[in-house]
Structures are given as C-alpha cells and as structure tokens.
C-alpha cells in the first residue's frame, strides 16, 4: 500500500503518520500483525534505525504492541468507559444475603500461545498460571471464571485454596493501585461452558473480560461468563458538573 506523506516532517514521523492512517482506516485492525521492520524499510526507503524509532514511538503511545519472538501488532483499543467496579463476587453475593461457594475445575501452569503472549506482552511459550473456577450463589452457578496470571507477580498462585478465597480476592492484595480494563460482550455459551454453569447451550450469557496492570506489567487476564437469566450488571456514578 502506498501512502502520501509530507516531506516537511522527519522521516520517522512520516512513517508514524502513515501507520496511524492504516490503523484508523481499518486496513490494519486490532490484533493485526504489521509488516516486519525489513519490509517497512523497503517500502519507505529508509534505514532500519528510522523504522525502529517510528515503531518504538507508536508502541510507547499504546498504538502498537511488540511481542518478543513474534512481531509487532496493532494494540487492542481500551474501552471508552469503565462501568464495572473491581469487586469480589463473594462480596456481591454476601451483600444480597446469599451464600457464596466455588468449585475449582482447573489450576495449573501453561505456556502462552500467541494470543496470550500479546495480552501479557510476553514471549510465546512464556509460563502462565491458568485457573477455571465456577462460582455459585446459594448452590446455583452464576459465574464461570477463567483466569491467566503472570507468575512473576503471583509466584504462589497455584498453592492457593480458592474454595476459601476467590482468585480475585487473592490478587487484589498483591496489586497496589492496579490499572483495570473491562470489555463487556453478549455471547453464546460453548457446550463446555453450558455444562459447567448448568444452563442450556441456547441461553445468552454476559462475558466480562478483565485485564489488570501494575507499573506497566500485566498481572492477570480473566474471562468472567454469567448466565443471562442469573446475573445483572449495573453501576452507579455521579456525572461531573457542567
């Protein structure tokens, strides 16, 4: 693809603007792996140092994300607004006067695939901890929590008894002033999710994908799936004065 760029700008800035246009136009969507530095330096007829500076600046600005051993990708856009407070589901259930319980389906170490490597900004194959927990309210399943955790932040994650404290409660104590991202989607359950939540595969579900950072390092990525008939999501907030 050819871009018209202003010769009044430094070459690295011209390349940055060309890449921005490709992303904003949708030609390079979220998660898209951009061409290698070698291909870009051939396209723009510049040095590797010039291309490297453009990509480094765009990565620092959050527009691109670079994964060691894999390449450079268009970063996922953060949601436009936060509508979910970071709270323990056990506390939510207790506030409703009901009893929380949970069942641990899986708790082990895994190797990061390409998708997880991008989310954690780690190399493909890096070690992560993986847990699957079913949360119930008065013995009725209301949330399937699938979570991946950075071992460098929570090295003893696999040693925890998550029937006594939720993974979220454990991690909150480790995360000093975390940054939090939520993405909320309506989804259909897979057969395995339907089995674990004891719902029909035709029941709509609400999925909250949550990612947290501390000092620029991704701590955890969690996918929280709720049966539509058993869970409501809401928020109360005050608008700023005009």
N, C-alpha and C positions, 0 to 999 in steps of 0.2 A: 504494500500500500504506500502511496506517495503522499506526503504532506507538504503544504506550502508553509514555510517558516520564515520569520522575519530575520533578515541579515543584520538588523540593528542590535540583536541580542547576542550574548556569548553563545557558543555552540552548545554547551551543556544545557543552557536554559532553553534553547530552541528544541532540543531533544525532549526535555521535560514537557514542554507545551504540546509537542506532537503526541506524546504518550497520553497526556491528560485528555486530549481531544478523542483519542481512540477509546478511552475508558468512558468518558461522558457520553459518547455517541452510542455506546452499547456494542461496538465492534469487539472490544475486549471486556467481557462481562466479569462479574465477581468469580474468583477462583480460576480464571483463565491463566494458563502458563504463557508468559510473554516470550518472545524470541530471545535466544541467548545473546550474551554480550557480543559474541563474534558476529552473529547475523545483524545486530543493530549497528555495529561499527562499519560493516559493509554497506548497509542501507544508507547511512548518513554520511559515509566517507569521512569519518573522524577517528581519532585514536581511541584505544581501549580505555585510557585514563578518562577521557571526556565522557564516554558512555557510562563508565563506572561511577563518575560523580553524579550524573543525572539520575541513575538508578538509586544511588545511595540517598540522595536528597528526597526522592519520592518515597523511599522506604521510611526515612525519618519522619516524613509528613503523614505517614499512615496510609498512603495510596497504594503502595506495593508491600508485599511481604516476601522475604527471601528465606528459603529453606535449604539448609546445608545439604549438599549432595543431591538435591532435587531440582532446584531452579528458583525463578522469581515469578510470583503470581500476583494477580490483581487482588488486593485485600478485600475482605468482606466489609461492607458498609455497616457501621453501627446503627442500631435502630434510632428512629428520630426522637423517641421519648421513652423514658423509663416509667412503667406503670406497675411494676411489681416490687414490693419491699422484700429485702433479703431476710426471710424468717424461716424458722424451723417448722416443718409440717406438724411435728409433735405438739408444738405450742399452739398452732392454729386449731388442732383437734381438741386440745385441752380447753381452750377458750370457749369452744362450743359445748363443753360439758360432756364430751365423749372420751373414749379410751383409745389411745394410740398403741398400735403394735406393728412390728415389722418382721419380715422374713427375708433372710439373706439367700439369694439364689446363686450368686457367684461373687468370688473375692479372690483375685489372682493378679499376677504380673503378665503383661502382654507387650508385644512390640508394636510401635506406632506405624500404621500404614500411612500412605501419602496424605490422606485427608486429615488424620490426627496430627501428623507432623506439621502441617500448615497451621492448624489451630493453636498448637503449642509452641510454634517457632522452634522446633527441634528437628534433628536429622531423622530421616526414615529409618525405622528399626530401633529407635530410642526406646528405652524401657519406660512403661507407664503402668500404673496400677488401675485395675478395672473392677468395678463392683456393680452388681444388679441387686436392688432391694425393692421389695413390694411393701408399701405402707398401707395399713388398714385402719379404718375408723370404726370402732366397735365391731371388729371382725369382718368388715366389708372393705375389700380393696379399693382404695381411692387414688393411689399414685404408684406408678412404676418409675423408679429412679435408676437410670443407667448413668454411671459416672466414670470418668477417667481422671486420674490425679498424677501430678508431677512428683515423682519420688524425691526429688531434691528439696521439695518444700515439706512433704509429709512422709518421711522415710519409714515410719512405723504404722502406716495406714493399714497394711494387711494384718497387723496384730490386734486391731480394734474389734470389740464386740458390738456390732451395730444393731443388735437387738436391745441394747441398753442405752445407747445414744445414737442418733442418726449421723450419717456421714456429714451432713451439713453442719450439725452442732459441733462435731469434732473439728471440722475445717475452719469454722468461724473463729475458734480460739487461736488458730495458727495464723490467720490472715489479719494483719494490722492495717486498718483503713483500706480494704480492697476496692479496686475498681470493678464494677459489675456491668455485664451486658446481658440483656434478655431479648430473645426473639420468640414471639408467640405465634403459633400456627394451628389451624384446624387440620387434623389428619385422620386417616382411617387406620385402625389397628392392624398390624400383621397377625397371622394366626398365633404366633408365639406370644405377642403382647396380649391378645384377647384371652389366651389360656391363663396367663399369669394374673390378669385383672379379673378373670371370671366374667367376661362380657361376650356378647356375640360379635362376630367379625364385622357386622353391619353397623355397630354403634359408633357414632362420631366421637372423636377424642380431641382433647386440647393438649398440645405439646409445648412446653416451655423449654427452650434451650438456653442454658445459663453458662456464661464463661466469666471467670474472675482472674484478675491480675493483682500482683503486689510488686511494686517497684519495677514495673515493666516486664515481669516474669509471669507467664500464665500458670496459675495454680491448678485449676480444675475446669473441666468441661462436663456439664451434666445435661441429660435429656430427661425431663420430667413429663410423663404422659398420664393424663387424667381422663377417666370416662366422662363423657359429656353430661350424662344423667346424674353424676355423683359429685360434681365439683363446679364451683362458681369462682370466677376470677374478677376481682374488683380492686379499686383503690380510692382513697380519699386524699385530696390535696387542696391547697389554697392557691388561687391564682394571684400573681403579683399585682400590686396596684397600678392603675393606668397613669 
